[in-house]
């Protein structure tokens, strides 16, 4: 029974935590990429990359940055978006990798990575299409048989790319052939009849360029997570529309539907990856707590997670909105690392307390006790430091800001609906706490069953639970 329980726990808890970041982002912007090589027949001097974003991403930007509510992005608003976008991609080499392989040295060990020296960049609207274009200096000498490969990829998965076309402006006798595979493009300098300059994917050349043996595929969420992600995105849009409608004409029924939708959003949000379910289960299984403690911890985690995001958005939005948007990724990163260190510290502290208690119990003569626990017990329920470890778990589970929740808060602040944002936060926290409470109660119930029927097994299961806490902490720390 114990083996089946632990196996099911690990299979359900750990993989979902690894997908937490992908689910919390709620929406991943997509863009098609056009690559244009410029120079002379013997040298590629510059390469221009053009990203064309989807209409869904433009609608998301309108909801966030259309300050004058004219349903279009003005030059001032575009400049602000450009600064935020560049701040993210510039530190990540513009999400682009260029590699060169000489025909004279065709071994994979001789592949040369070409550094990016971006000299021009611009974000603009071409009609209703949002385009980001940048040009990098290359100055790479080329001859027939040489190969150039391009990878446009955001390893943190905030953007998804699909290479649509590879072309060139170089005059004859320069010719090339290319092969496109999702976000990767391979080109080979050739001789003979020049290829047309505007051959688009998925048309393939007659002779394919050499392809490295290992190609990393874009990561996809499992089917249940994809369904949950789409539901959350749809509900997020419903909440934003409800906020707008309530500002214009608010009725009692409209408020009830709004709060109910927010509660359901928190419910589904917590049902997905992360949000402390595995951590709380491991902590409660490794320590002695009653159902009331499990419920209170679940409620506090939901409140801390939701209102921390709300207060963080409110304070920083009011002080320096642009700074917050540009560095939000770093805030999430450091909050995650802080949470990981807190989890590791709590697991280590509980482990040390149990070791000390076992040593003390072995050295103490057996005395009849009318208490459920012997007077030498130093478990978290008997220890005066229990409250500190409880709060440590609550903070470590709830301190990480959630981009999906913050998106709703930002929309509420943008429209001036401060009260509605606060009510949405309250309803979301109740929904999240409900799911976490079910997990916590199940953990306490399982431990109580072991305590009455298999007390010896309980000792080992507590140690395993502490190990799971440590594993979760290290996963967050190194992820």
Secondary structure, 3 states (H helix, E strand, C coil): CHHHHHHHHHHHHHHHHHCHHHHHCCCCEEEEEEEEEEEECCEEEEEEEEEEECHHHHHHHHHHHCCCCCCCCCHHHHHHHHHHHHHHHHCCHHHEEEEEECCCCCCHHHCEEECCEEEEEEEEEECCEEEEEEEEEEEEECCCCCEEEEEECCCCCCEEEEEEEEEECCCCCCEEEEEEECCEEEEEEECCCCCCCCCECCCCCCCCCCCCCCCCCCCCCCHHHHHHHHHHHHHHHHHHHHHHHHHHCCCHHHHHHHHHHHHHHHHHHHHCCCCCHHHHHHHHHHCCCCHHHHHHHHHHHHHHHHHHHHHHHHHHHHHHHHHHHHHHHHHHHHHHHHHHHHHHHHHHHHHHHHHHHHHHHHHCCCCCCCCCCCCCCCCCCCCCCHHHHHHHHHHHHHCCCCHHHHHHHHHHHHCCCHHHHHHHHHHHHHHHHHHHHHHHHHHHHHHHHHHHHCHHHHHHHHHHHHHHHHHHHHHHHHC
